[in-house]
Amino acid sequence: MSIIICPNCKSVITPEEKTYRCPEGHAFDISKDGYINLLLPNQKKKLNPGDNKAMINARDLFLQKGHYDFLLDHIDLTISTLGLLKSNTSKSHHLLDIGCGTGYYTRRLFNKYDIIKTGLDISKEGVSKASKKDKKNTYVVGSAFNLPIADNSVDLVLNIFAPADLTEVNRVLKTDGVFIKIIPEGNHMEEVANLVYDTFIPHKSTIESELEKDNGFEVLDSQQIGNSLTLASTDIQNLITMTPYFYKFNKEDIDKLQTLSVSLSFKVIIIRKL
Ligand SMILES: [Zn+2]
C-alpha cells in the first residue's frame, strides 16, 4: 500500500510502469533517475527551490567520507534501546525522511528492520542524486509544508537538519509513531563561523518547548552529541559549500584553508505522536 498521495486531489497514487496515477486521472511521470516530482508550481517560490547542485555535490562527497556516521550510529542505537521499531512484525514499517537531501541517511538507517522508506526533499538535485544511488527506496520532490503523504500512514519520520512543519508531521504519523528530529546545537561549526563573523552565537533551538506546547507530541528522549574533526582542504571546502556559510565566504578564502579543526554538535530528539 502506497503512502504517497496526489498533490491535487489528495487520493493515494500508485506506480504503474513509468507513471504514478490517482483515481481522478492526475498522472506523475517517474523520471529516468527513478523519482517523482509532486511539487506543484504554486508550492515553490523560485524555479529550482532547495539546495543547488554545488551544495548537493559537496554534501554527497563530505558525507561519503563518514564524518557524520557517529550520528547514524547514535540514532540506530537510541531507536533500538527504546524499542521503537520491531523486527518480525506482520506489516512493514513506513519511514518518511523529510528533507532527505542526497538520501544518505535514508538509505543507511534501519536496514535491519522490515521497512519501506520514502525520502522527500524540495531540491530536485538532491532527490535526483538520492534516487540514482538507491533503487530500493522511493524518492519524491515535494514540500515539507504540504506533504504529499497520506494521513496516519507513517511509523517513523526522520528530519535531519531540515525544516519540517509540526502539524504536517503529526498528520502523517500513525498514533504512537516516532518523530526523530536532529538539529545543530551549541558550538556546531563554531570554527567555520568564526572565519566570517565577528561573534559566534551558539545554536539554540526552541523546538522542544514548541513540542511541549503542542498537545499532539511527547518528547521521549533528547541528547546532545558531538565530535571534533580535523579536516584537510577538500573536506573543508565541501563542508563549507554544503552549508549557508558558503554565501559568506569569498571563494579564494575557502581555497586557502589547508587544515581546520571543526566542532560538530547535534541535538537528537526522539518524539512520540500521542
Ligand atoms: Zn489526483
py3Dmol code that shows the C-alpha trace and the ligand (Angstrom):
import py3Dmol

protein = """\
ATOM      1  CA  MET A   1       0.000   0.000   0.000  1.00  0.00           C
ATOM      2  CA  SER A   2       1.412   3.345  -1.078  1.00  0.00           C
ATOM      3  CA  ILE A   3       1.560   6.219   1.417  1.00  0.00           C
ATOM      4  CA  ILE A   4       2.034   8.796  -1.359  1.00  0.00           C
ATOM      5  CA  ILE A   5      -0.916  10.992  -2.290  1.00  0.00           C
ATOM      6  CA  CYS A   6      -1.772  13.130  -5.283  1.00  0.00           C
ATOM      7  CA  PRO A   7      -0.894  16.784  -4.502  1.00  0.00           C
ATOM      8  CA  ASN A   8      -4.007  17.908  -6.427  1.00  0.00           C
ATOM      9  CA  CYS A   9      -6.824  15.770  -5.047  1.00  0.00           C
ATOM     10  CA  LYS A  10      -5.107  14.025  -2.065  1.00  0.00           C
ATOM     11  CA  SER A  11      -6.057  10.479  -3.090  1.00  0.00           C
ATOM     12  CA  VAL A  12      -3.427   7.747  -2.883  1.00  0.00           C
ATOM     13  CA  ILE A  13      -1.296   7.358  -6.001  1.00  0.00           C
ATOM     14  CA  THR A  14       0.219   4.079  -7.074  1.00  0.00           C
ATOM     15  CA  PRO A  15       3.009   3.298  -9.537  1.00  0.00           C
ATOM     16  CA  GLU A  16       2.149   1.816 -12.944  1.00  0.00           C
ATOM     17  CA  GLU A  17       5.247   1.181 -15.038  1.00  0.00           C
ATOM     18  CA  LYS A  18       6.549   4.706 -15.704  1.00  0.00           C
ATOM     19  CA  THR A  19       3.811   6.763 -14.033  1.00  0.00           C
ATOM     20  CA  TYR A  20       2.072   7.261 -10.690  1.00  0.00           C
ATOM     21  CA  ARG A  21      -1.657   7.759 -11.138  1.00  0.00           C
ATOM     22  CA  CYS A  22      -4.550   8.763  -8.881  1.00  0.00           C
ATOM     23  CA  PRO A  23      -8.182   7.638  -9.379  1.00  0.00           C
ATOM     24  CA  GLU A  24      -9.037  11.164 -10.603  1.00  0.00           C
ATOM     25  CA  GLY A  25      -6.629  10.748 -13.509  1.00  0.00           C
ATOM     26  CA  HIS A  26      -3.792  13.005 -12.362  1.00  0.00           C
ATOM     27  CA  ALA A  27      -0.525  11.458 -13.529  1.00  0.00           C
ATOM     28  CA  PHE A  28       3.076  11.945 -12.415  1.00  0.00           C
ATOM     29  CA  ASP A  29       5.883  10.511 -14.526  1.00  0.00           C
ATOM     30  CA  ILE A  30       8.715   8.602 -12.905  1.00  0.00           C
ATOM     31  CA  SER A  31      11.923  10.375 -14.005  1.00  0.00           C
ATOM     32  CA  LYS A  32      14.731   8.466 -15.679  1.00  0.00           C
ATOM     33  CA  ASP A  33      16.592   8.545 -12.337  1.00  0.00           C
ATOM     34  CA  GLY A  34      13.565   6.977 -10.656  1.00  0.00           C
ATOM     35  CA  TYR A  35      11.980   9.777  -8.611  1.00  0.00           C
ATOM     36  CA  ILE A  36       8.609  11.526  -8.889  1.00  0.00           C
ATOM     37  CA  ASN A  37       8.058  15.255  -8.777  1.00  0.00           C
ATOM     38  CA  LEU A  38       4.973  16.127  -6.687  1.00  0.00           C
ATOM     39  CA  LEU A  39       5.822  19.780  -6.138  1.00  0.00           C
ATOM     40  CA  LEU A  40       3.052  21.915  -7.588  1.00  0.00           C
ATOM     41  CA  PRO A  41       4.084  25.185  -9.242  1.00  0.00           C
ATOM     42  CA  ASN A  42       2.250  27.200  -6.550  1.00  0.00           C
ATOM     43  CA  GLN A  43       4.284  25.436  -3.816  1.00  0.00           C
ATOM     44  CA  LYS A  44       7.596  26.876  -4.978  1.00  0.00           C
ATOM     45  CA  LYS A  45       8.866  30.412  -4.662  1.00  0.00           C
ATOM     46  CA  LYS A  46      11.552  30.015  -7.316  1.00  0.00           C
ATOM     47  CA  LEU A  47      12.228  27.821 -10.320  1.00  0.00           C
ATOM     48  CA  ASN A  48      14.529  25.351  -8.567  1.00  0.00           C
ATOM     49  CA  PRO A  49      13.967  25.620  -4.816  1.00  0.00           C
ATOM     50  CA  GLY A  50      16.149  23.958  -2.196  1.00  0.00           C
ATOM     51  CA  ASP A  51      19.851  23.152  -2.212  1.00  0.00           C
ATOM     52  CA  ASN A  52      21.546  23.702  -5.577  1.00  0.00           C
ATOM     53  CA  LYS A  53      23.805  21.311  -7.458  1.00  0.00           C
ATOM     54  CA  ALA A  54      27.057  22.613  -5.920  1.00  0.00           C
ATOM     55  CA  MET A  55      25.668  22.245  -2.373  1.00  0.00           C
ATOM     56  CA  ILE A  56      24.273  18.787  -3.104  1.00  0.00           C
ATOM     57  CA  ASN A  57      27.528  17.533  -4.648  1.00  0.00           C
ATOM     58  CA  ALA A  58      29.561  18.920  -1.735  1.00  0.00           C
ATOM     59  CA  ARG A  59      27.251  17.244   0.781  1.00  0.00           C
ATOM     60  CA  ASP A  60      27.424  13.960  -1.067  1.00  0.00           C
ATOM     61  CA  LEU A  61      31.254  13.984  -1.126  1.00  0.00           C
ATOM     62  CA  PHE A  62      31.510  15.071   2.515  1.00  0.00           C
ATOM     63  CA  LEU A  63      29.030  12.531   3.931  1.00  0.00           C
ATOM     64  CA  GLN A  64      30.596   9.701   1.912  1.00  0.00           C
ATOM     65  CA  LYS A  65      33.774  10.174   3.953  1.00  0.00           C
ATOM     66  CA  GLY A  66      31.804   9.025   7.010  1.00  0.00           C
ATOM     67  CA  HIS A  67      32.321  12.249   9.001  1.00  0.00           C
ATOM     68  CA  TYR A  68      28.730  12.157  10.275  1.00  0.00           C
ATOM     69  CA  ASP A  69      28.460   8.413  10.750  1.00  0.00           C
ATOM     70  CA  PHE A  70      28.701   8.737  14.547  1.00  0.00           C
ATOM     71  CA  LEU A  71      25.295  10.399  14.250  1.00  0.00           C
ATOM     72  CA  LEU A  72      23.855   7.436  12.327  1.00  0.00           C
ATOM     73  CA  ASP A  73      25.211   5.061  14.977  1.00  0.00           C
ATOM     74  CA  HIS A  74      23.649   7.168  17.734  1.00  0.00           C
ATOM     75  CA  ILE A  75      20.220   7.187  16.041  1.00  0.00           C
ATOM     76  CA  ASP A  76      20.314   3.442  15.414  1.00  0.00           C
ATOM     77  CA  LEU A  77      21.317   2.667  18.996  1.00  0.00           C
ATOM     78  CA  THR A  78      18.721   5.027  20.524  1.00  0.00           C
ATOM     79  CA  ILE A  79      15.855   3.607  18.465  1.00  0.00           C
ATOM     80  CA  SER A  80      16.877   0.050  19.285  1.00  0.00           C
ATOM     81  CA  THR A  81      17.404   0.806  23.017  1.00  0.00           C
ATOM     82  CA  LEU A  82      13.993   2.460  23.269  1.00  0.00           C
ATOM     83  CA  GLY A  83      12.487  -0.498  21.358  1.00  0.00           C
ATOM     84  CA  LEU A  84      10.698   1.816  18.946  1.00  0.00           C
ATOM     85  CA  LEU A  85      10.966  -0.405  15.873  1.00  0.00           C
ATOM     86  CA  LYS A  86      10.131  -4.093  15.939  1.00  0.00           C
ATOM     87  CA  SER A  87      11.603  -6.809  13.767  1.00  0.00           C
ATOM     88  CA  ASN A  88       9.341  -9.672  12.694  1.00  0.00           C
ATOM     89  CA  THR A  89       6.063  -7.803  12.562  1.00  0.00           C
ATOM     90  CA  SER A  90       3.440  -8.916  10.082  1.00  0.00           C
ATOM     91  CA  LYS A  91       3.383  -5.480   8.409  1.00  0.00           C
ATOM     92  CA  SER A  92       6.285  -3.406   7.112  1.00  0.00           C
ATOM     93  CA  HIS A  93       7.088  -0.114   8.792  1.00  0.00           C
ATOM     94  CA  HIS A  94       6.881   3.068   6.719  1.00  0.00           C
ATOM     95  CA  LEU A  95       9.646   5.620   7.128  1.00  0.00           C
ATOM     96  CA  LEU A  96       9.425   9.157   5.760  1.00  0.00           C
ATOM     97  CA  ASP A  97      12.625  11.215   5.596  1.00  0.00           C
ATOM     98  CA  ILE A  98      11.623  14.893   5.390  1.00  0.00           C
ATOM     99  CA  GLY A  99      14.468  16.895   3.836  1.00  0.00           C
ATOM    100  CA  CYS A 100      16.329  13.776   2.691  1.00  0.00           C
ATOM    101  CA  GLY A 101      18.857  15.680   0.528  1.00  0.00           C
ATOM    102  CA  THR A 102      21.105  13.120  -1.175  1.00  0.00           C
ATOM    103  CA  GLY A 103      19.382  10.276   0.698  1.00  0.00           C
ATOM    104  CA  TYR A 104      22.499   9.470   2.750  1.00  0.00           C
ATOM    105  CA  TYR A 105      20.561   8.911   5.982  1.00  0.00           C
ATOM    106  CA  THR A 106      17.511   7.442   4.229  1.00  0.00           C
ATOM    107  CA  ARG A 107      19.449   4.586   2.686  1.00  0.00           C
ATOM    108  CA  ARG A 108      21.815   3.969   5.606  1.00  0.00           C
ATOM    109  CA  LEU A 109      19.441   3.849   8.588  1.00  0.00           C
ATOM    110  CA  PHE A 110      17.373   0.952   9.991  1.00  0.00           C
ATOM    111  CA  ASN A 111      18.212  -1.606   7.319  1.00  0.00           C
ATOM    112  CA  LYS A 112      17.919  -4.452   9.842  1.00  0.00           C
ATOM    113  CA  TYR A 113      14.171  -3.813  10.084  1.00  0.00           C
ATOM    114  CA  ASP A 114      11.438  -4.580   7.569  1.00  0.00           C
ATOM    115  CA  ILE A 115      10.923  -1.014   6.475  1.00  0.00           C
ATOM    116  CA  ILE A 116       9.620   0.810   3.399  1.00  0.00           C
ATOM    117  CA  LYS A 117      11.372   4.135   3.018  1.00  0.00           C
ATOM    118  CA  THR A 118      10.306   7.321   1.283  1.00  0.00           C
ATOM    119  CA  GLY A 119      12.687  10.279   1.035  1.00  0.00           C
ATOM    120  CA  LEU A 120      11.286  13.747   0.319  1.00  0.00           C
ATOM    121  CA  ASP A 121      13.083  16.986  -0.450  1.00  0.00           C
ATOM    122  CA  ILE A 122      12.226  20.240  -2.195  1.00  0.00           C
ATOM    123  CA  SER A 123      15.590  20.115  -4.013  1.00  0.00           C
ATOM    124  CA  LYS A 124      15.260  18.266  -7.311  1.00  0.00           C
ATOM    125  CA  GLU A 125      19.075  17.973  -7.424  1.00  0.00           C
ATOM    126  CA  GLY A 126      19.080  16.219  -4.059  1.00  0.00           C
ATOM    127  CA  VAL A 127      16.239  13.841  -4.866  1.00  0.00           C
ATOM    128  CA  SER A 128      17.751  13.053  -8.266  1.00  0.00           C
ATOM    129  CA  LYS A 129      21.067  12.082  -6.676  1.00  0.00           C
ATOM    130  CA  ALA A 130      19.309  10.087  -3.942  1.00  0.00           C
ATOM    131  CA  SER A 131      17.272   8.062  -6.426  1.00  0.00           C
ATOM    132  CA  LYS A 132      20.300   7.372  -8.652  1.00  0.00           C
ATOM    133  CA  LYS A 133      22.159   5.919  -5.677  1.00  0.00           C
ATOM    134  CA  ASP A 134      19.276   3.951  -4.205  1.00  0.00           C
ATOM    135  CA  LYS A 135      16.858   1.952  -6.328  1.00  0.00           C
ATOM    136  CA  LYS A 136      15.297   0.158  -3.327  1.00  0.00           C
ATOM    137  CA  ASN A 137      13.500   3.129  -1.828  1.00  0.00           C
ATOM    138  CA  THR A 138      11.174   5.836  -3.170  1.00  0.00           C
ATOM    139  CA  TYR A 139      12.228   9.462  -3.592  1.00  0.00           C
ATOM    140  CA  VAL A 140       9.869  12.373  -4.049  1.00  0.00           C
ATOM    141  CA  VAL A 141      10.312  16.065  -4.829  1.00  0.00           C
ATOM    142  CA  GLY A 142       7.809  17.763  -2.545  1.00  0.00           C
ATOM    143  CA  SER A 143       7.172  20.389   0.086  1.00  0.00           C
ATOM    144  CA  ALA A 144       7.683  19.738   3.811  1.00  0.00           C
ATOM    145  CA  PHE A 145       4.857  22.209   4.438  1.00  0.00           C
ATOM    146  CA  ASN A 146       2.359  20.364   2.250  1.00  0.00           C
ATOM    147  CA  LEU A 147       3.461  16.741   2.391  1.00  0.00           C
ATOM    148  CA  PRO A 148       2.139  14.540  -0.443  1.00  0.00           C
ATOM    149  CA  ILE A 149       1.709  11.780   2.132  1.00  0.00           C
ATOM    150  CA  ALA A 150      -1.472  10.152   3.452  1.00  0.00           C
ATOM    151  CA  ASP A 151      -2.857  10.859   6.956  1.00  0.00           C
ATOM    152  CA  ASN A 152      -1.861   8.365   9.700  1.00  0.00           C
ATOM    153  CA  SER A 153       0.328   6.329   7.345  1.00  0.00           C
ATOM    154  CA  VAL A 154       3.902   6.701   8.635  1.00  0.00           C
ATOM    155  CA  ASP A 155       5.570   4.828  11.531  1.00  0.00           C
ATOM    156  CA  LEU A 156       8.750   6.876  11.627  1.00  0.00           C
ATOM    157  CA  VAL A 157       9.526  10.401  10.451  1.00  0.00           C
ATOM    158  CA  LEU A 158      13.179  11.311  10.101  1.00  0.00           C
ATOM    159  CA  ASN A 159      14.068  15.005   9.911  1.00  0.00           C
ATOM    160  CA  ILE A 160      17.771  15.810   9.908  1.00  0.00           C
ATOM    161  CA  PHE A 161      18.954  19.455   9.654  1.00  0.00           C
ATOM    162  CA  ALA A 162      15.923  20.362   7.581  1.00  0.00           C
ATOM    163  CA  PRO A 163      12.753  22.365   8.115  1.00  0.00           C
ATOM    164  CA  ALA A 164       9.572  20.495   8.996  1.00  0.00           C
ATOM    165  CA  ASP A 165       6.054  21.546   9.856  1.00  0.00           C
ATOM    166  CA  LEU A 166       4.842  20.047  13.149  1.00  0.00           C
ATOM    167  CA  THR A 167       1.191  19.989  12.047  1.00  0.00           C
ATOM    168  CA  GLU A 168       2.117  18.102   8.880  1.00  0.00           C
ATOM    169  CA  VAL A 169       4.367  15.670  10.766  1.00  0.00           C
ATOM    170  CA  ASN A 170       1.542  14.991  13.206  1.00  0.00           C
ATOM    171  CA  ARG A 171      -0.952  14.478  10.374  1.00  0.00           C
ATOM    172  CA  VAL A 172       1.107  11.839   8.526  1.00  0.00           C
ATOM    173  CA  LEU A 173       2.281   9.883  11.593  1.00  0.00           C
ATOM    174  CA  LYS A 174       0.284   6.979  12.973  1.00  0.00           C
ATOM    175  CA  THR A 175      -0.670   7.182  16.657  1.00  0.00           C
ATOM    176  CA  ASP A 176       2.447   6.142  18.645  1.00  0.00           C
ATOM    177  CA  GLY A 177       4.524   6.864  15.536  1.00  0.00           C
ATOM    178  CA  VAL A 178       8.019   8.198  16.135  1.00  0.00           C
ATOM    179  CA  PHE A 179       9.488  11.506  15.014  1.00  0.00           C
ATOM    180  CA  ILE A 180      13.289  11.850  15.024  1.00  0.00           C
ATOM    181  CA  LYS A 181      14.364  15.477  14.823  1.00  0.00           C
ATOM    182  CA  ILE A 182      18.040  16.408  14.561  1.00  0.00           C
ATOM    183  CA  ILE A 183      19.255  19.980  14.775  1.00  0.00           C
ATOM    184  CA  PRO A 184      22.599  21.747  15.166  1.00  0.00           C
ATOM    185  CA  GLU A 185      23.188  22.688  18.802  1.00  0.00           C
ATOM    186  CA  GLY A 186      25.666  24.733  20.869  1.00  0.00           C
ATOM    187  CA  ASN A 187      29.038  25.224  19.221  1.00  0.00           C
ATOM    188  CA  HIS A 188      28.314  23.333  15.986  1.00  0.00           C
ATOM    189  CA  MET A 189      30.785  24.578  13.329  1.00  0.00           C
ATOM    190  CA  GLU A 190      31.915  27.441  15.589  1.00  0.00           C
ATOM    191  CA  GLU A 191      35.378  27.481  13.967  1.00  0.00           C
ATOM    192  CA  VAL A 192      33.860  27.967  10.490  1.00  0.00           C
ATOM    193  CA  ALA A 193      31.517  30.696  11.758  1.00  0.00           C
ATOM    194  CA  ASN A 194      34.475  32.489  13.376  1.00  0.00           C
ATOM    195  CA  LEU A 195      36.111  32.839   9.954  1.00  0.00           C
ATOM    196  CA  VAL A 196      33.254  35.009   8.671  1.00  0.00           C
ATOM    197  CA  TYR A 197      31.529  36.515  11.729  1.00  0.00           C
ATOM    198  CA  ASP A 198      32.903  38.766  14.487  1.00  0.00           C
ATOM    199  CA  THR A 199      30.955  36.995  17.213  1.00  0.00           C
ATOM    200  CA  PHE A 200      29.741  33.407  17.299  1.00  0.00           C
ATOM    201  CA  ILE A 201      26.183  32.958  18.505  1.00  0.00           C
ATOM    202  CA  PRO A 202      25.689  29.386  19.778  1.00  0.00           C
ATOM    203  CA  HIS A 203      22.846  27.418  18.204  1.00  0.00           C
ATOM    204  CA  LYS A 204      19.803  27.312  20.441  1.00  0.00           C
ATOM    205  CA  SER A 205      16.533  25.801  19.333  1.00  0.00           C
ATOM    206  CA  THR A 206      13.025  26.318  20.645  1.00  0.00           C
ATOM    207  CA  ILE A 207      11.735  23.064  19.157  1.00  0.00           C
ATOM    208  CA  GLU A 208      11.401  21.260  22.490  1.00  0.00           C
ATOM    209  CA  SER A 209       9.228  23.987  24.013  1.00  0.00           C
ATOM    210  CA  GLU A 210       7.187  24.087  20.792  1.00  0.00           C
ATOM    211  CA  LEU A 211       6.676  20.335  21.079  1.00  0.00           C
ATOM    212  CA  GLU A 212       5.720  20.602  24.748  1.00  0.00           C
ATOM    213  CA  LYS A 213       3.120  23.236  23.900  1.00  0.00           C
ATOM    214  CA  ASP A 214       1.745  21.046  21.131  1.00  0.00           C
ATOM    215  CA  ASN A 215      -0.625  18.523  22.663  1.00  0.00           C
ATOM    216  CA  GLY A 216      -0.014  16.054  19.849  1.00  0.00           C
ATOM    217  CA  PHE A 217       3.516  15.004  20.817  1.00  0.00           C
ATOM    218  CA  GLU A 218       5.561  13.660  23.731  1.00  0.00           C
ATOM    219  CA  VAL A 219       9.365  14.026  23.881  1.00  0.00           C
ATOM    220  CA  LEU A 220      10.772  10.582  24.741  1.00  0.00           C
ATOM    221  CA  ASP A 221      14.462  11.327  24.635  1.00  0.00           C
ATOM    222  CA  SER A 222      16.735  14.272  23.945  1.00  0.00           C
ATOM    223  CA  GLN A 223      20.500  14.038  23.804  1.00  0.00           C
ATOM    224  CA  GLN A 224      23.319  16.251  22.706  1.00  0.00           C
ATOM    225  CA  ILE A 225      26.131  14.511  20.865  1.00  0.00           C
ATOM    226  CA  GLY A 226      29.273  15.886  19.364  1.00  0.00           C
ATOM    227  CA  ASN A 227      32.592  15.236  17.770  1.00  0.00           C
ATOM    228  CA  SER A 228      35.642  17.160  16.677  1.00  0.00           C
ATOM    229  CA  LEU A 229      37.098  16.741  13.212  1.00  0.00           C
ATOM    230  CA  THR A 230      40.437  17.864  11.850  1.00  0.00           C
ATOM    231  CA  LEU A 231      39.796  18.412   8.174  1.00  0.00           C
ATOM    232  CA  ALA A 232      42.112  18.864   5.204  1.00  0.00           C
ATOM    233  CA  SER A 233      41.419  21.246   2.314  1.00  0.00           C
ATOM    234  CA  THR A 234      38.952  19.243   0.158  1.00  0.00           C
ATOM    235  CA  ASP A 235      36.830  18.274   3.169  1.00  0.00           C
ATOM    236  CA  ILE A 236      36.821  21.875   4.457  1.00  0.00           C
ATOM    237  CA  GLN A 237      35.685  23.128   1.040  1.00  0.00           C
ATOM    238  CA  ASN A 238      32.909  20.546   0.889  1.00  0.00           C
ATOM    239  CA  LEU A 239      31.733  21.209   4.464  1.00  0.00           C
ATOM    240  CA  ILE A 240      31.532  24.961   3.858  1.00  0.00           C
ATOM    241  CA  THR A 241      29.870  24.552   0.436  1.00  0.00           C
ATOM    242  CA  MET A 242      27.126  22.304   1.857  1.00  0.00           C
ATOM    243  CA  THR A 243      26.051  24.939   4.409  1.00  0.00           C
ATOM    244  CA  PRO A 244      24.714  28.514   4.181  1.00  0.00           C
ATOM    245  CA  TYR A 245      28.127  29.724   5.476  1.00  0.00           C
ATOM    246  CA  PHE A 246      29.233  29.327   1.862  1.00  0.00           C
ATOM    247  CA  TYR A 247      27.496  32.575   0.920  1.00  0.00           C
ATOM    248  CA  LYS A 248      29.555  34.496   3.493  1.00  0.00           C
ATOM    249  CA  PHE A 249      32.920  33.408   2.092  1.00  0.00           C
ATOM    250  CA  ASN A 250      34.998  34.573  -0.846  1.00  0.00           C
ATOM    251  CA  LYS A 251      35.821  31.524  -2.932  1.00  0.00           C
ATOM    252  CA  GLU A 252      39.582  32.329  -2.738  1.00  0.00           C
ATOM    253  CA  ASP A 253      39.474  32.363   1.075  1.00  0.00           C
ATOM    254  CA  ILE A 254      37.931  28.862   1.142  1.00  0.00           C
ATOM    255  CA  ASP A 255      40.594  27.589  -1.269  1.00  0.00           C
ATOM    256  CA  LYS A 256      43.354  28.937   1.010  1.00  0.00           C
ATOM    257  CA  LEU A 257      42.238  26.833   4.000  1.00  0.00           C
ATOM    258  CA  GLN A 258      44.672  23.929   4.340  1.00  0.00           C
ATOM    259  CA  THR A 259      43.540  22.464   7.631  1.00  0.00           C
ATOM    260  CA  LEU A 260      40.865  23.258  10.193  1.00  0.00           C
ATOM    261  CA  SER A 261      39.563  21.665  13.374  1.00  0.00           C
ATOM    262  CA  VAL A 262      35.773  21.781  13.425  1.00  0.00           C
ATOM    263  CA  SER A 263      33.389  21.081  16.311  1.00  0.00           C
ATOM    264  CA  LEU A 264      30.253  19.158  15.470  1.00  0.00           C
ATOM    265  CA  SER A 265      27.366  19.326  17.906  1.00  0.00           C
ATOM    266  CA  PHE A 266      23.879  17.976  17.370  1.00  0.00           C
ATOM    267  CA  LYS A 267      20.748  17.509  19.383  1.00  0.00           C
ATOM    268  CA  VAL A 268      18.882  14.291  18.715  1.00  0.00           C
ATOM    269  CA  ILE A 269      15.260  14.490  19.865  1.00  0.00           C
ATOM    270  CA  ILE A 270      13.018  11.428  19.832  1.00  0.00           C
ATOM    271  CA  ILE A 271       9.322  12.259  19.907  1.00  0.00           C
ATOM    272  CA  ARG A 272       6.157  10.158  20.001  1.00  0.00           C
ATOM    273  CA  LYS A 273       2.852  11.098  18.412  1.00  0.00           C
ATOM    274  CA  LEU A 274       0.122  10.884  21.038  1.00  0.00           C
TER     275      LEU A 274
END
"""
ligand_1 = """\
1
ZN
Zn -5.396 13.394 -8.170
"""
view = py3Dmol.view(width=600, height=400)
view.addModel(protein, "pdb")
view.setStyle({"model": 0}, {"cartoon": {"style": "trace"}})
view.addModel(ligand_1, "xyz")
view.setStyle({"model": 1}, {"stick": {}})
view.zoomTo()
view.show()
